[in-house]
């Protein structure tokens, strides 16, 4: 069995070549300049928008639940969800988007679970 090693390769050795210039990286040219994902500003805008939409949805649910049964517990559960959405908006504005995303997901799931389990 003949196993070729790195010295027998037909490919030139590229370890000594310099990396691409930083200008290409900034402009997005070449292999090293490609940026995948969201910029921090885009992430903040998306989290603020998402939290605002969820806040409006919680407000609508609060009105619907109060129309069907007027309970202090209803106001408490949905009021806490509204406050949570406001906290997430502030966290996103201050750059804490991951923490805000986790809080929004867990908090709204807890509010909906409390509605299902606690409210008659």
Secondary structure, DSSP 4 states (H G I P E B T S, - for coil): -----GGG-SSPP-TTSPPPPHHHHHHT-TTTT---S--HHHHHHHHHHHHHHHHHHHHHHHHHHHHH---HHHHHHHHHHHHHHHHHHHHHHTT-HHHHHHHHHHHHHHHHHHHHHH--
